[in-house]
Amino acid sequence: MKVLDKIQSLRDELNKHNYNYYVLDNATISDHEFDIKLKELEKLEEEHPEFFDPNSPTQRVGGQVTKNFNTVTHKNRMFSLDNSYSKEDLLDWEKRIQKLLGTSEIEYTCELKYDGASINLTYENGSLISAVTRGDGFQGDEVTTNIRTIRSIPLVITNDFVSDFEMRGEIILPLEGFNAMNEDRIANGEEPYKNPRNTASGSLKLQDSAEVAKRPLDCLLYQVVTNERKYKTHFESLNAARNCGFKVPETIALAKSISEVLEFVNYWDTKRHELPYETDGVVVKVNSLYQQEELGYTSKSPRWAIAYKFKAEQVSTVLNEITYQVGRTGAITPVANLEPVYLAGTIVKRASLHNSDQIEKLDVRIGDTVYVEKGGEIIPKIMGVDLSMRPVDSEPTQYATRCPECNTELIRTEGDAKHYCPNEFGCAPQITGRIQHFISRKAMDIDGLGAETVELLFKEGLIENYADLYELSVDQVIPLERMAEKSAQNMIEGIEKSKEIPFEKVLFALGIRFVGETVAKKLAKHFKSIDNLLNADFETLINVDEIGEKIAESVMLFANDEKNNTLINRLKSYGLQLEVSQEELQNQTNKLEGKSIVVSGVFYQMSRNELKKAIEDNGGKVSSSISKKTSFIVAGDNMGPSKLTKAQDLGIEIISEDDFLRMIN
């Protein structure tokens, strides 16, 4: 047998044994026999380096050191999920999607919501080429070297699946392995890890992949992302993925109604404690991939999926003190400082009290014994007070009247839940908060500059606003605490590179109140430049799609402040992108301006997302449902019959994909 054939034969055999052991939990050879075959393969690969393959079973032991994890933009955004906590929430969700689809014929899949670290695995021609953490959903850290060490993740697919695809899943640390790790740490006199979720997430960012290989990490897969139309349902695609070697849990089930979904929820709310890993809820998805496409996404989450969270664990502890935090917009958030208590895997010392109305509603007082739970099992919140334990000398809480940072008198406008500190340019947390928002990943995404460094730069008097960042030099920042020459250079290079960030992100980075990521995109697309936006009057602003009075007033307040105008002029002088680039403008027209367009069916020349982008690039608005305001419908194959009937009843024009392309070209 030729050497390459022998090597490939051993690789195939070892991959099969890995699959049997780590995915099927059904070993077919002993560990000793496996190790002998692995050593034989290692020896052959060492003698013949020309046949090196990063996806060989020998690479699973790790050994490669990664000092810096590259930030990678996701080809397909990783959305978060809307949460639900009751039967009513699920029924409301079902009504919304039935209305959008125009049918009550909807099948669902129910999957356990795994508690770990989300990962996106990219395969090309059957081989794993990259693994990227979820990050902020738009981009994450590339951790391929560490992911290769997880033996339940196939490095090569040989079955008849789809050629190029992404697999979404959750990196978890099974409870048995987590407990064994902690036993070792305690025996060595080290602090035990707090919980499996954080330990799994932290493991992905270890620099030495050999250390990652020692940890009993696992990967549970829950979604196939591909442009190929080989499968008609989500359930079918996951079954195919399981047959290809992916570890898709057998707990997934089909449901014909929300009642069947709730049966699944009730069963696993009890049985989950018998699982070998942690889970905090159930993810419900529309099963039909065609219906998923029809439903699409909001700015934050898919309309076709929702997470049902199991009832949160609740504990009681004593409220020692109420303090107040100042956000970048000046919003004041009261914080309950608690007697430390163990809750859902972590020690909780603080919980949000939201605002003065919440304090008054709960009648929370210092010294009270309070009930605490984690909202969605993430953010601790106070749910109530044990009045039987209230001290005799207890007095009602008097909400702060002055800013805890700058002593300015707080204000509260009518209809606003929060109090605010109006000292926008003189209150330290507001100043540093705005700069921290400016440099954040979804905004200017400045490498080498973090929240702590911003506070240090401000404290040392090197910056007072985000425009000051562009005047920093390496010599100025090297003397800072824990700042080496290389770190200083990286920071200055990161600041310089941020000048390439497109206008819509710069607009979001400016921190105009109520102008979030989605609103910034709409304003940038409509006004094309910062000058056009800041010179717009109230009527012009509210006539922009989805821009209401609150946002319009906030933009005008920002525009009328002389300090903000000075900052904008400075940013222009430094070369930031404060208008839509010529390249983007070339692809944009006003051909569809004022038109509301519905997209329905299956398309072949463009993907649905490309089609929607083409509508927006030509000034049109994409609508998810048909109404009297609908200008026309772009219909592909298999347009929903109820949508077709509604369009005909309303006399709305229906055009084909070809008609649409002719229209915009």
Salt bridges, closest charged atoms under 4 A:
GLU13 OE2 - HIS17 NE2 3.53
GLU13 OE2 - LYS37 NZ 3.17
GLU40 OE2 - LYS6 NZ 3.48
GLU45 OE2 - ARG11 NH2 2.87
GLU47 OE2 - LYS43 NZ 2.64
GLU50 OE2 - HIS48 ND1 3.44
ASP53 OD2 - ARG11 NH1 3.95
GLU107 OE2 - LYS256 NZ 2.91
GLU111 OE2 - HIS234 NE2 2.79
GLU111 OE2 - LYS285 NZ 3.10
ASP115 OD1 - ARG197 NH1 3.32
ASP141 OD2 - LYS205 NZ 3.00
ASP141 OD1 - ARG441 NH2 3.58
ASP160 OD1 - LYS230 NZ 3.19
GLU166 OE1 - ARG168 NH2 3.12
GLU211 OE2 - LYS214 NZ 2.94
ASP218 OD2 - LYS247 NZ 2.63
GLU250 OE2 - ARG242 NE 3.52
ASP269 OD1 - ARG272 NH2 3.35
GLU274 OE1 - LYS271 NZ 3.05
ASP280 OD1 - LYS113 NZ 3.94
ASP280 OD2 - LYS309 NZ 3.94
GLU293 OE2 - ARG229 NH1 3.30
GLU293 OE1 - ARG608 NE 3.31
GLU294 OE2 - ARG608 NH2 2.94
GLU294 OE1 - LYS643 NZ 2.88
ASP357 OD2 - ARG412 NH2 2.71
ASP363 OD1 - ARG365 NE 3.14
ASP363 OD2 - ARG390 NH1 3.08
ASP368 OD2 - ARG390 NH2 2.82
ASP416 OD2 - ARG513 NH2 3.09
GLU452 OE1 - ARG482 NH2 3.71
ASP468 OD1 - ARG570 NH2 2.78
GLU471 OE2 - ARG570 NH2 3.63
GLU481 OE2 - ARG482 NH1 3.11
GLU496 OE1 - LYS499 NZ 3.04
GLU500 OE1 - LYS497 NZ 3.46
GLU517 OE1 - LYS442 NZ 3.68
ASP531 OD1 - LYS572 NZ 2.66
ASP545 OD2 - LYS522 NZ 3.58
ASP545 OD1 - LYS621 NZ 3.43
GLU546 OE2 - LYS522 NZ 3.71
ASP617 OD1 - LYS525 NZ 3.45
ASP617 OD2 - LYS613 NZ 2.79
ASP659 OD1 - ARG662 NH2 2.68
